[in-house]
Amino acid sequence: MVANIRTGATVGGAVRYNEEKVNRGQAEVLFWNRMLDPFDTAGRMSHERCMASFEPFLQANRRTTNTVFHVSLNPSPEDRLTDEQLGEIAREYMERMGYGEQPYIVFKHGDIAREHLHIVSLRVDSTGRKISDSHEYDRSMSILRDLEQKYGLHPSIKGQELQDWEGLRKVDYQKGDVKQQVSSTVRSCLRHYRCASFGEWRTLLETFNVSVEERTGTIEGRDYAGMIYGALTDDGYGIGTPFKSSRIGKDVGYEALQRYYERSKTALKEPGALDELREKIADEMARCSSRAEFCKRLHDKGVDAVFRLNAAGRIYGVTFIDHKQGIVANGSLLGRSFSANAFEQLFHAEAKERGVSWESSAQAQSSSKSPSCPNQSYHPLDAVLELVDVQTYEEQQQQIRKRKKRSMNRH
């Protein structure tokens, strides 16, 4: 069994995610602890009733920022457990983790190949004090090993852990219910990945056929800021009508994302947070002579490299998506050795073969929407960046020719 523990600032997002699953018949409520009945008079799960149970604890909160405790417990697909056994496992897990006296609600999800649990609670007690998260991961692992023995479950094998990826699938416009598909994918990305900027967030979502835009400005003296989401085709073109984040929920809106970026920045600055990703990339940089080979080999390690090319086919940006660690990082965040310039130099021979004539540049621009490198993205803003980059490149070439000419005249 594997536990994936998440934290966050707004418990409403975790509740709403599970509520949507329940009301679509993809999940059910197993039981709740120290909470009001979470169902309304019509028999539908009520977000408002759940929040009413959590509210006194949130109001008593003293200074804890990330108040949400959201854990998924994932048995092996080979384990067949009754609802009663799943409930006992959830109750014992929460008790031993220090949440036995907390309000919490337990859901059983069945929308993927294996049944698994989601438990939503709070990290602050009734007096507003934070529940200790010291050595949380180690304590969780120890409890799971005990539960595996107690219930005769298949033990998880290091390196083969089951991960809770429901909702993380590409949006398919043809299947309909696009808003619900986008909503599920966006929320899953927020839970599973850390993005320190809007650029990284946009690159991640495009991997799952979701478009996103920031809209900021001033109307009649009032500042506004919002997010627009939509669907993309497999080759990166927008399809259908985009919609405001407010149609999904505040947890995917502009202000919530600003807080998410800051939390991600803090997490990625932790010592060693990016070491494993750097090691994977550096290893393939030493082995590969072409961008396509590099992307393929890195993809086999669970990391996608998304390169951005200008009209001349030169690399001006790169983002890495580590699906196993849930990290999205621009090359510049990883260090100078992983910047766009480093890769342009590394694959210089490949770039030289492309040539820099305007004819080949136009060809490169059209082919950038059907990239040879997996998950390469193209965005309308790139066109502006491409023109700037091409102009800079040609100015550099002109200066080089002038210097050569002066040198020849001296001789």
VEXVONU-840742 format. One record per residue (C-alpha): residue number from 1; residue in one letter; x, y, z. Coordinates in steps of 0.5 Angstrom, whole numbers. Layout:
BEGIN
   pos   code       u       v       w
   NUM      a       X       Y       Z
...
//
This chain:
BEGIN
   pos   code       u       v       w
     1      m       0       0       0
     2      v       2       7      -2
     3      a       0      14       2
     4      n       1      20      -2
     5      i       0      26       3
     6      r      -1      33       0
     7      t      -2      40       4
     8      g      -5      46       2
     9      a      -8      53       4
    10      t     -16      52       2
    11      v     -19      45       4
    12      g     -25      47       0
    13      g     -21      45      -6
    14      a     -20      38      -4
    15      v     -27      37      -1
    16      r     -30      40      -8
    17      y     -25      35     -12
    18      n     -28      29      -8
    19      e     -35      32      -8
    20      e     -35      32     -16
    21      k     -33      25     -16
    22      v     -39      23     -11
    23      n     -44      26     -15
    24      r     -42      23     -22
    25      g     -42      16     -19
    26      q     -34      15     -19
    27      a     -33      15     -12
    28      e     -37      14      -5
    29      v     -37      17       2
    30      l     -35      11       6
    31      f     -36      15      13
    32      w     -34      21      17
    33      n     -31      23      23
    34      r     -33      28      28
    35      m     -37      32      22
    36      l     -44      34      20
    37      d     -48      29      15
    38      p     -45      31       9
    39      f     -51      30       5
    40      d     -56      35       3
    41      t     -64      33       4
    42      a     -64      31      -4
    43      g     -58      26      -2
    44      r     -53      29      -6
    45      m     -46      31      -2
    46      s     -46      38       0
    47      h     -40      42       0
    48      e     -43      47       4
    49      r     -44      42      10
    50      c     -37      39      10
    51      m     -34      46      10
    52      a     -39      48      16
    53      s     -36      42      20
    54      f     -29      45      18
    55      e     -30      52      20
    56      p     -29      52      27
    57      f     -22      49      27
    58      l     -20      54      21
    59      q     -23      60      25
    60      a     -19      58      31
    61      n     -13      57      27
    62      r      -7      61      30
    63      r      -2      62      25
    64      t      -2      55      20
    65      t      -2      57      13
    66      n      -3      50      10
    67      t      -8      48      14
    68      v     -10      42       9
    69      f      -9      34      10
    70      h     -11      31       4
    71      v      -8      23       3
    72      s     -10      18      -1
    73      l      -9      11       1
    74      n      -7       6      -5
    75      p      -7      -1      -4
    76      s      -4      -6     -10
    77      p      -9      -8     -15
    78      e      -8     -15     -13
    79      d     -11     -14      -6
    80      r     -19     -15      -5
    81      l     -22     -11       1
    82      t     -29     -10       3
    83      d     -31      -3       5
    84      e     -31      -5      12
    85      q     -24      -7      12
    86      l     -22       0       8
    87      g     -26       3      13
    88      e     -22       0      19
    89      i     -15       1      15
    90      a     -17       9      14
    91      r     -19      10      21
    92      e     -13       6      24
    93      y      -8      10      19
    94      m     -11      17      22
    95      e     -11      15      29
    96      r      -4      13      29
    97      m      -2      19      25
    98      g      -5      24      30
    99      y     -12      26      27
   100      g     -16      21      31
   101      e     -20      27      34
   102      q     -20      31      28
   103      p     -26      32      23
   104      y     -25      28      17
   105      i     -28      25      11
   106      v     -26      18       8
   107      f     -28      17       0
   108      k     -27      11      -4
   109      h     -25      12     -11
   110      g     -27       7     -17
   111      d     -26      11     -23
   112      i     -19       8     -25
   113      a     -17       1     -25
   114      r     -16       0     -17
   115      e     -20       2     -12
   116      h     -17       7      -7
   117      l     -18      12      -1
   118      h     -18      19      -1
   119      i     -18      22       6
   120      v     -19      30       7
   121      s     -18      33      14
   122      l     -15      39      17
   123      r      -8      40      20
   124      v     -10      45      26
   125      d     -14      42      32
   126      s     -20      45      35
   127      t     -16      50      39
   128      g     -12      53      33
   129      r      -6      49      34
   130      k      -2      45      29
   131      i      -2      38      29
   132      s       5      36      29
   133      d       8      34      22
   134      s      15      32      24
   135      h      18      26      20
   136      e      11      25      17
   137      y      13      21      11
   138      d      17      16      16
   139      r      11      15      20
   140      s       6      14      15
   141      m      11       9      12
   142      s      12       5      18
   143      i       4       5      19
   144      l       3       2      12
   145      r       8      -3      13
   146      d       4      -5      20
   147      l      -3      -5      16
   148      e       0      -9      10
   149      q       2     -15      15
   150      k      -5     -14      19
   151      y      -9     -15      13
   152      g      -5     -19       9
   153      l      -4     -14       4
   154      h       1     -14      -2
   155      p       7     -10       0
   156      s      10      -4      -4
   157      i      16      -5      -8
   158      k      21       1      -8
   159      g      21       4     -15
   160      q      15       1     -16
   161      e      10       5     -12
   162      l       3       6     -15
   163      q       1      13     -16
   164      d      -5      16     -15
   165      w      -6      19     -22
   166      e     -14      20     -23
   167      g     -16      26     -27
   168      l      -9      26     -30
   169      r     -10      24     -37
   170      k     -11      29     -44
   171      v     -17      32     -45
   172      d     -21      30     -51
   173      y     -25      35     -54
   174      q     -29      30     -58
   175      k     -31      26     -52
   176      g     -35      32     -50
   177      d     -36      35     -43
   178      v     -30      39     -44
   179      k     -31      44     -38
   180      q     -31      37     -33
   181      q     -25      34     -37
   182      v     -21      41     -36
   183      s     -23      42     -29
   184      s     -21      35     -27
   185      t     -14      35     -30
   186      v     -13      42     -28
   187      r     -14      40     -21
   188      s     -10      34     -21
   189      c      -4      38     -24
   190      l      -5      43     -18
   191      r      -4      37     -13
   192      h       1      33     -17
   193      y       6      38     -19
   194      r      10      44     -17
   195      c      10      50     -22
   196      a      14      56     -20
   197      s      11      61     -25
   198      f       6      62     -30
   199      g      10      60     -36
   200      e      12      53     -33
   201      w       4      52     -31
   202      r       2      53     -38
   203      t       7      49     -41
   204      l       5      43     -36
   205      l      -3      44     -38
   206      e      -1      44     -45
   207      t       2      37     -44
   208      f      -5      35     -42
   209      n      -9      39     -48
   210      v     -11      44     -44
   211      s     -10      52     -45
   212      v      -9      57     -40
   213      e      -8      65     -41
   214      e      -7      70     -35
   215      r     -12      76     -36
   216      t     -10      82     -32
   217      g     -11      90     -33
   218      t     -16      96     -31
   219      i     -23      97     -33
   220      e     -26     104     -30
   221      g     -20     105     -25
   222      r     -21      98     -22
   223      d     -15      93     -23
   224      y     -17      86     -25
   225      a     -14      79     -26
   226      g     -17      72     -28
   227      m     -15      66     -32
   228      i     -18      63     -38
   229      y     -18      55     -39
   230      g     -20      52     -45
   231      a     -18      45     -49
   232      l     -13      44     -54
   233      t     -12      39     -60
   234      d      -6      34     -60
   235      d      -2      38     -64
   236      g      -3      44     -60
   237      y      -9      48     -63
   238      g     -14      51     -59
   239      i     -21      48     -60
   240      g     -28      50     -57
   241      t     -30      56     -53
   242      p     -25      58     -47
   243      f     -28      59     -41
   244      k     -27      63     -34
   245      s     -24      60     -28
   246      s     -30      62     -24
   247      r     -34      57     -28
   248      i     -29      51     -25
   249      g     -28      55     -18
   250      k     -23      59     -14
   251      d     -18      54     -13
   252      v     -16      55     -20
   253      g     -17      62     -20
   254      y     -11      68     -21
   255      e     -10      69     -14
   256      a     -10      62     -12
   257      l      -5      60     -17
   258      q       0      66     -14
   259      r       0      62      -8
   260      y       1      56     -11
   261      y       7      59     -15
   262      e      10      61      -8
   263      r       9      55      -5
   264      s      12      51     -11
   265      k      18      56     -10
   266      t      19      55      -3
   267      a      19      47      -4
   268      l      24      47     -10
   269      k      29      51      -6
   270      e      29      46      -1
   271      p      36      43      -1
   272      g      37      37      -6
   273      a      30      38      -9
   274      l      32      39     -16
   275      d      38      34     -15
   276      e      35      28     -18
   277      l      32      32     -24
   278      r      39      35     -25
   279      e      42      28     -25
   280      k      38      25     -30
   281      i      38      31     -35
   282      a      46      31     -34
   283      d      47      24     -36
   284      e      43      24     -42
   285      m      46      31     -44
   286      a      53      27     -44
   287      r      50      21     -48
   288      c      46      24     -54
   289      s      48      28     -60
   290      s      41      30     -62
   291      r      35      33     -59
   292      a      30      28     -61
   293      e      35      22     -58
   294      f      35      27     -52
   295      c      28      27     -51
   296      k      26      20     -52
   297      r      32      18     -47
   298      l      29      23     -42
   299      h      22      21     -43
   300      d      24      14     -42
   301      k      26      16     -35
   302      g      19      19     -34
   303      v      22      26     -36
   304      d      19      30     -41
   305      a      23      36     -44
   306      v      19      41     -48
   307      f      24      46     -52
   308      r      22      52     -55
   309      l      25      54     -62
   310      n      25      61     -66
   311      a      23      62     -73
   312      a      30      60     -75
   313      g      30      53     -71
   314      r      34      56     -65
   315      i      33      54     -58
   316      y      31      60     -54
   317      g      27      56     -48
   318      v      27      49     -45
   319      t      22      46     -39
   320      f      23      40     -36
   321      i      17      36     -33
   322      d      19      30     -28
   323      h      12      26     -28
   324      k      15      22     -22
   325      q      17      27     -18
   326      g      12      32     -20
   327      i      17      38     -21
   328      v      16      43     -27
   329      a      22      47     -28
   330      n      25      51     -33
   331      g      32      50     -35
   332      s      34      57     -32
   333      l      32      54     -25
   334      l      36      48     -26
   335      g      42      52     -27
   336      r      47      55     -33
   337      s      49      48     -35
   338      f      41      47     -37
   339      s      40      53     -40
   340      a      37      54     -47
   341      n      44      57     -49
   342      a      47      50     -47
   343      f      43      46     -51
   344      e      43      50     -57
   345      q      51      49     -56
   346      l      50      42     -55
   347      f      46      41     -61
   348      h      50      46     -65
   349      a      51      41     -71
   350      e      44      39     -71
   351      a      42      47     -72
   352      k      48      48     -77
   353      e      45      43     -82
   354      r      38      46     -81
   355      g      41      53     -84
   356      v      39      60     -83
   357      s      36      62     -89
   358      w      29      65     -89
   359      e      26      59     -93
   360      s      28      54     -88
   361      s      26      59     -82
   362      a      19      59     -85
   363      q      19      51     -85
   364      a      22      51     -78
   365      q      16      55     -76
   366      s      11      51     -79
   367      s      14      45     -76
   368      s      15      47     -69
   369      k       7      46     -69
   370      s       8      38     -70
   371      p      15      38     -66
   372      s      20      32     -67
   373      c      21      32     -60
   374      p      16      30     -55
   375      n      11      35     -52
   376      q      14      41     -55
   377      s       9      47     -54
   378      y       8      53     -59
   379      h       4      59     -56
   380      p       2      65     -60
   381      l       7      69     -56
   382      d      12      65     -58
   383      a      11      68     -65
   384      v      13      75     -62
   385      l      19      72     -58
   386      e      21      69     -65
   387      l      22      75     -69
   388      v      26      78     -63
   389      d      31      72     -63
   390      v      31      72     -70
   391      q      33      79     -71
   392      t      38      79     -65
   393      y      41      73     -69
   394      e      42      76     -76
   395      e      45      83     -72
   396      q      50      78     -69
   397      q      52      75     -76
   398      q      52      82     -79
   399      q      57      84     -74
   400      i      61      78     -75
   401      r      62      79     -82
   402      k      64      86     -81
   403      r      69      84     -76
   404      k      72      79     -81
   405      k      72      84     -87
   406      r      76      89     -82
   407      s      81      84     -81
   408      m      82      82     -88
   409      n      83      90     -90
   410      r      88      90     -85
   411      h      92      85     -88
//
